[in-house]
Every structure is written in structure tokens, then in C-alpha cells.
Amino acid sequence: MACFLNCVRFEASATTTDKPTSKRGALNVSGVTCYTWDDVKALTSNFSRLIGSGGYSSIYMARSGGSDKAALKVHVSSHRLYQIFRVELDILLRLQHPNIVKLLGYFDDSEENGALLLEYLPQGNLQEKLHINSKQILPWRNRITVAFQLAQAIEHIHEKCIPQIVHGDIKSSNILLDKSFNCKLCDFGSAKVGFSSMVQPSKMSSRSRQVMMVGSPGYTDPHYLRTGIASKKMDMYGFGVVLLELVSGKEAFNAEKGEMLVHIAAPLIHEVLDSSVDIAEDNVRRFLDPRLLRDSIHIDEVKTMLSVAALCISKPPSQRPSASQMAETLVQRIPSLSFLGCAKL
């Protein structure tokens, strides 16, 4: 459950709804169980198994319904972090989509403490599968399926929710994988709700502005860093970076070398965007994850993934495509998706 770890958040700006009542085992209007603190301790066997931790939360193995595994995300006690918890809770209460992590229950003391009971995803997160020395290599078909499903998840929050939602932290560690390696977008603590864009107050000091605008290295939209405008298009930038990770197997940001994947990919992306030249197959293969060279891959599918990524990261925000457009492009131009039975929801 490393998707919950080391997440650098934007300031919470969403307006929270009325706080639900915390009655033992009560169900709210969404059919999600509201637990007491005694319930939380029982679900985790008194917090006996820590499976993840970060600056804002700790994640414990839990049992939902007595036997089913679940993950309990407990937020650090503080008023400011409680507001982040409320943002995520309010969003997850209204979200139901096969490619978004499912909320099973929650604890809320309406002051400083909160916990989210989430479905447990046994394959961990995408970052682990792509970049950490894993015994298992994620096959090409699984990678393109994740790309398509992630586009559908973003389409859902951008276009089909009322009010609409901007995730704010699209990255591979926030993409969980179920037992069949299906994508589950998680961690909505950085999300913005019910707006198309937001400008940071100009009266803020440059130091305060910089602190508030720190994002996840390698994924943060340069336009957002320059202007302070957060919008759906910043999610599309993160989506483009994830596609580059899926193709190359490289990290979005290499801390040891101080390298960003978007910079490494820049010459190839420039070639992709230049309609006057054909993309050299050798250049594409050099960028491709070498662990996939033994896989049966149509090079045109790799080119499609690169072209979609290029549109998301290289264009000015106003010219970036929507998630629905990218989902449609992927399913139309990558034949392997049809073999897997993928279709737009």
C-alpha cells in the first residue's frame, strides 16, 4: 500500500460537507460503515500489523467483515491534517468506479482524528511493479490496460462527477493493482472539488507560495509551478508522465542522478510531435523498457502510448486533451486492448 506514502499534498481547498455522525456500526447515506474508535482497534487487532507509514498517515492491515483483508489508513492527529482527511473522505463517499479505490468504512471524531477503511489491493502499486527490483515483470498488455483504465478513472472524476474533481497528484505510486493487475486510483487528499481552476493568492510571500506548491518530483505540471493555476490539465500532465513510465520502466524522477523522465524523453517526444518525420523505430526501442524486449509487442502500440504522453506533457494546458479523448485514442489505436475485452464504460 505504498501509494499512501511520501505523498506531497497541495493545501486542501474543498469545502467539506456536514460531518457524519459516528455511531457504532452505523451506515451513512452512501452505504459506507461509520466506525467507532473501538471498532477501528478491533478491525486492526489493536494495530498489530503496520503495512505502511508516511508523514501524514499510517496504514494497518485490517479485516473487513471478519475475514476479508482491508487497509486502514489512520491520519496523524492535527487540525490541519484533519481537514485533508475530510477532503478525502468526502470525495470517496461519493465515488464509485471500478478503477478507483473503494471506501469500505471510516472513523471520524469531528475534531482532529480520522481513519479510512479501504479495499486491500494485493499487487501493491504501479511504482513498485515498474521500478523496484521485483521478481515479476509487468507485461506489455497489463501496462496498456493500466493506461486505459487510468484514463477512465480520470475521465470519471473530471467529467462524470457532480461536482467535478481534480485529483492533484496523479503518479504511479497512487495507482494500486488488484489481483488481476487492474488499475485502482487512490489517495485523494490533494484533490480539489467543484472548480475548473484556482489561482494562488498573489499576496502570499514567495516562501509560503513555494511551500504550498511543492508537488511530487517528476510529476508536477510546470505550468502549475509557474502560475499557481491548478486545473484538470495538471492531472493530464501527470497521466502523460505515468505513460512514459509504463513504456520505459524508468522512474519519473531519479533522485540519485537528479534526472526527470520528461527530460530524458524530450528528444523522442519532440520527434513524436513532429508530423513531418516518421518516428525512428530504433529510437522507440531504445526508450522501451529493456525487460519487455522479449515480449511480443507491436511497435505501433508503443508509438501510440508515446504520442498520447506527448500530447499530455508537451502542449500548453489549454491544448492538452481530455481524459475521455485519451481513453478513446488508446482503445481505438491499440489493438491489444480489444483482445483484453476493454471497452469504454
GUFIBA-115049 format. One line per 10 residues: number of its first residue (from 1); their letters; for each residue z, x, y of C-alpha. Coordinates in nm, 2 decimals. Layout:
N
NUM) A) Z/X/Y  ...
end
This chain:
345
1) MACFLNCVRF) 0.00/0.00/0.00  -0.07/0.29/0.23  -0.27/0.06/0.46  0.06/-0.03/0.63  0.15/0.34/0.70  0.08/0.55/1.01  -0.09/0.27/1.19  -0.10/0.33/1.57  -0.09/0.00/1.74  -0.20/-0.14/2.07
11) EASATTTDKP) 0.05/-0.34/2.27  0.09/-0.69/2.14  -0.06/-0.94/2.38  -0.10/-1.25/2.18  0.12/-1.55/2.27  0.34/-1.64/1.98  0.38/-2.00/1.87  0.72/-2.17/1.82  0.93/-1.98/1.58  0.96/-2.14/1.23
21) TSKRGALNVS) 1.29/-2.24/1.10  1.44/-2.00/0.84  1.58/-2.24/0.58  1.62/-2.11/0.22  1.30/-2.15/0.02  1.15/-2.38/0.29  0.78/-2.43/0.32  0.62/-2.44/0.66  0.30/-2.64/0.75  0.08/-2.36/0.61
31) GVTCYTWDDV) 0.25/-2.39/0.27  0.40/-2.04/0.30  0.76/-2.00/0.19  1.01/-1.91/0.46  1.29/-1.70/0.30  1.65/-1.61/0.40  1.77/-1.25/0.40  1.95/-1.31/0.07  1.61/-1.43/-0.07  1.45/-1.11/0.05
41) KALTSNFSRL) 1.71/-0.89/-0.12  1.66/-1.09/-0.44  1.28/-1.06/-0.43  1.31/-0.68/-0.40  1.61/-0.63/-0.63  1.81/-0.52/-0.33  1.52/-0.30/-0.20  1.53/-0.09/-0.52  1.16/0.04/-0.51  1.02/0.17/-0.18
51) IGSGGYSSIY) 0.64/0.20/-0.21  0.55/0.29/0.14  0.70/0.37/0.48  0.60/0.43/0.84  0.72/0.43/1.20  0.72/0.05/1.22  0.79/-0.08/0.87  0.89/-0.01/0.51  0.72/-0.16/0.21  0.90/-0.25/-0.10
61) MARSGGSDKA) 0.78/-0.37/-0.44  0.88/-0.74/-0.48  0.85/-1.01/-0.74  0.70/-1.35/-0.63  0.76/-1.64/-0.85  0.99/-1.44/-1.07  0.71/-1.22/-1.23  0.41/-1.17/-1.01  0.41/-0.85/-0.81  0.41/-0.86/-0.44
71) ALKVHVSSHR) 0.46/-0.63/-0.14  0.74/-0.69/0.11  0.68/-0.54/0.45  1.01/-0.51/0.64  0.98/-0.43/1.02  1.21/-0.19/1.19  1.47/-0.37/1.39  1.39/-0.37/1.76  1.29/-0.64/2.01  0.95/-0.47/2.09
81) LYQIFRVELD) 0.86/-0.43/1.72  0.97/-0.78/1.65  0.70/-0.90/1.89  0.44/-0.71/1.68  0.58/-0.87/1.37  0.55/-1.21/1.53  0.18/-1.15/1.62  0.10/-1.05/1.26  0.30/-1.34/1.12  0.14/-1.60/1.34
91) ILLRLQHPNI) -0.21/-1.47/1.26  -0.15/-1.45/0.88  -0.01/-1.81/0.88  -0.35/-1.94/1.00  -0.58/-1.71/0.80  -0.72/-1.80/0.46  -1.01/-1.59/0.34  -1.09/-1.42/0.01  -1.13/-1.08/0.19  -0.82/-1.10/0.40
101) VKLLGYFDDS) -0.48/-1.01/0.25  -0.28/-1.33/0.16  0.06/-1.41/0.31  0.29/-1.54/0.04  0.61/-1.58/0.24  0.82/-1.44/0.53  1.17/-1.39/0.67  1.22/-1.43/1.05  1.56/-1.42/1.22  1.40/-1.52/1.55
111) EENGALLLEY) 1.55/-1.21/1.72  1.47/-0.86/1.60  1.42/-0.87/1.23  1.13/-0.98/1.02  0.96/-0.93/0.68  0.63/-1.03/0.53  0.57/-1.10/0.16  0.21/-1.02/0.09  -0.01/-1.02/-0.22  0.01/-0.69/-0.41
121) LPQGNLQEKL) -0.33/-0.51/-0.44  -0.31/-0.27/-0.74  -0.60/-0.04/-0.64  -0.44/0.07/-0.32  -0.65/0.12/-0.01  -1.00/0.24/0.05  -0.90/0.56/0.22  -0.72/0.67/-0.09  -1.02/0.60/-0.31  -1.26/0.78/-0.08
131) HINSKQILPW) -1.07/1.08/0.05  -0.77/1.16/-0.16  -0.81/1.36/-0.49  -0.85/1.05/-0.71  -0.94/1.07/-1.07  -1.16/0.77/-1.02  -1.48/0.79/-0.81  -1.57/0.47/-0.63  -1.92/0.38/-0.75  -2.20/0.30/-0.50
141) RNRITVAFQL) -2.21/-0.07/-0.60  -1.84/-0.10/-0.52  -1.89/0.07/-0.19  -2.17/-0.16/-0.07  -1.97/-0.46/-0.19  -1.67/-0.34/0.02  -1.91/-0.30/0.32  -2.04/-0.66/0.28  -1.70/-0.81/0.22  -1.55/-0.63/0.52
151) AQAIEHIHEK) -1.83/-0.77/0.74  -1.75/-1.12/0.61  -1.38/-1.07/0.68  -1.45/-0.96/1.04  -1.70/-1.24/1.08  -1.43/-1.49/0.98  -1.17/-1.37/1.24  -1.44/-1.32/1.51  -1.64/-1.64/1.47  -1.47/-1.89/1.25
161) CIPQIVHGDI) -1.10/-1.89/1.36  -0.96/-2.10/1.64  -0.86/-1.92/1.85  -1.07/-1.62/1.76  -0.91/-1.29/1.66  -0.98/-0.92/1.74  -0.83/-0.71/1.47  -0.80/-0.39/1.68  -0.75/-0.14/1.40  -1.04/-0.15/1.16
171) KSSNILLDKS) -1.02/0.16/0.93  -1.03/0.25/0.57  -0.65/0.26/0.52  -0.64/-0.10/0.64  -0.87/-0.21/0.36  -0.69/-0.29/0.04  -0.86/-0.32/-0.30  -0.78/-0.57/-0.57  -0.81/-0.50/-0.95  -1.18/-0.57/-0.93
181) FNCKLCDFGS) -1.22/-0.35/-0.62  -1.28/-0.64/-0.39  -1.20/-0.58/-0.02  -0.89/-0.73/0.15  -0.85/-0.66/0.52  -0.48/-0.62/0.62  -0.24/-0.51/0.90  -0.29/-0.75/1.20  -0.01/-0.60/1.41  -0.26/-0.46/1.66
191) AKVGFSSMVQ) -0.46/-0.79/1.68  -0.55/-0.98/2.00  -0.58/-1.35/1.98  -0.78/-1.61/2.18  -0.98/-1.39/2.41  -1.31/-1.21/2.43  -1.19/-0.91/2.63  -0.89/-0.77/2.81  -0.86/-0.51/3.09  -0.55/-0.30/3.11
201) PSKMSSRSRQ) -0.37/-0.34/3.45  -0.51/-0.08/3.69  -0.16/-0.04/3.85  -0.04/0.13/3.53  0.03/0.51/3.56  -0.23/0.73/3.38  0.05/0.84/3.14  0.15/0.48/3.05  -0.21/0.38/3.01  -0.28/0.67/2.78
211) VMMVGSPGYT) 0.02/0.59/2.56  -0.08/0.22/2.53  -0.44/0.31/2.45  -0.38/0.56/2.17  -0.56/0.44/1.86  -0.64/0.57/1.51  -0.83/0.91/1.55  -1.19/0.88/1.45  -1.20/0.50/1.47  -1.12/0.42/1.83
221) DPHYLRTGIA) -1.41/0.29/2.03  -1.49/0.55/2.31  -1.58/0.26/2.54  -1.23/0.12/2.50  -1.08/0.47/2.57  -1.29/0.49/2.89  -1.24/0.14/3.03  -0.94/-0.02/2.86  -1.15/-0.32/2.76  -1.06/-0.44/2.41
231) SKKMDMYGFG) -1.31/-0.68/2.25  -1.48/-0.78/1.93  -1.71/-0.49/1.98  -1.43/-0.24/1.92  -1.39/-0.39/1.57  -1.76/-0.34/1.51  -1.73/0.03/1.61  -1.45/0.07/1.35  -1.67/-0.11/1.10  -1.95/0.14/1.16
241) VVLLELVSGK) -1.72/0.43/1.11  -1.60/0.28/0.78  -1.96/0.25/0.66  -2.01/0.62/0.74  -1.70/0.69/0.52  -1.84/0.48/0.24  -2.17/0.67/0.25  -2.03/1.03/0.29  -1.69/1.02/0.13  -1.57/1.21/0.44
251) EAFNAEKGEM) -1.26/1.13/0.65  -1.31/0.96/0.98  -1.10/1.24/1.13  -1.03/1.58/0.97  -0.70/1.70/1.13  -0.73/2.05/0.99  -1.07/2.11/1.14  -1.04/1.87/1.43  -1.37/1.71/1.34  -1.47/1.35/1.37
261) LVHIAAPLIH) -1.71/1.20/1.13  -1.91/1.03/1.40  -1.98/1.38/1.55  -2.08/1.52/1.21  -2.31/1.23/1.16  -2.46/1.23/1.51  -2.78/1.42/1.43  -2.86/1.19/1.14  -2.76/0.88/1.34  -3.00/0.99/1.62
271) EVLDSSVDIA) -3.27/1.02/1.36  -3.19/0.68/1.22  -3.22/0.52/1.57  -3.55/0.70/1.65  -3.81/0.44/1.54  -4.09/0.69/1.59  -3.99/0.90/1.29  -3.91/0.84/0.92  -3.57/0.94/0.81  -3.59/1.25/0.60
281) EDNVRRFLDP) -3.47/1.18/0.25  -3.32/1.53/0.22  -3.11/1.48/0.53  -2.98/1.15/0.39  -2.89/1.31/0.05  -2.71/1.60/0.23  -2.49/1.34/0.41  -2.43/1.13/0.09  -2.10/1.18/-0.09  -2.19/1.45/-0.35
291) RLLRDSIHID) -1.98/1.27/-0.61  -2.25/0.99/-0.60  -2.55/1.21/-0.68  -2.51/1.13/-1.05  -2.50/0.76/-0.97  -2.82/0.55/-0.98  -2.88/0.49/-0.60  -3.18/0.36/-0.42  -3.21/0.59/-0.12  -3.33/0.29/0.09
301) EVKTMLSVAA) -2.99/0.13/0.04  -2.82/0.44/0.18  -3.06/0.43/0.48  -2.97/0.06/0.54  -2.60/0.15/0.54  -2.67/0.43/0.79  -2.88/0.21/1.01  -2.61/-0.06/1.02  -2.35/0.20/1.10  -2.57/0.35/1.37
311) LCISKPPSQR) -2.61/0.01/1.55  -2.23/-0.03/1.55  -2.13/0.31/1.68  -2.42/0.43/1.90  -2.50/0.13/2.11  -2.32/0.02/2.43  -2.07/-0.26/2.34  -2.30/-0.53/2.48  -2.58/-0.43/2.24  -2.37/-0.39/1.93
321) PSASQMAETL) -2.45/-0.65/1.66  -2.20/-0.92/1.55  -2.03/-0.91/1.21  -2.24/-1.21/1.09  -2.56/-1.02/1.18  -2.44/-0.72/0.99  -2.34/-0.92/0.68  -2.68/-1.08/0.68  -2.86/-0.75/0.72  -2.67/-0.60/0.43
331) VQRIPSLSFL) -2.73/-0.88/0.19  -3.10/-0.90/0.28  -3.18/-0.53/0.27  -2.96/-0.40/-0.01  -3.09/-0.54/-0.34  -2.78/-0.43/-0.54  -2.57/-0.68/-0.36  -2.77/-0.97/-0.51  -2.72/-0.81/-0.86  -2.35/-0.83/-0.80
341) GCAKL) -2.37/-1.20/-0.71  -2.28/-1.15/-0.34  -2.38/-1.43/-0.11  -2.26/-1.53/0.24  -1.97/-1.76/0.25
end
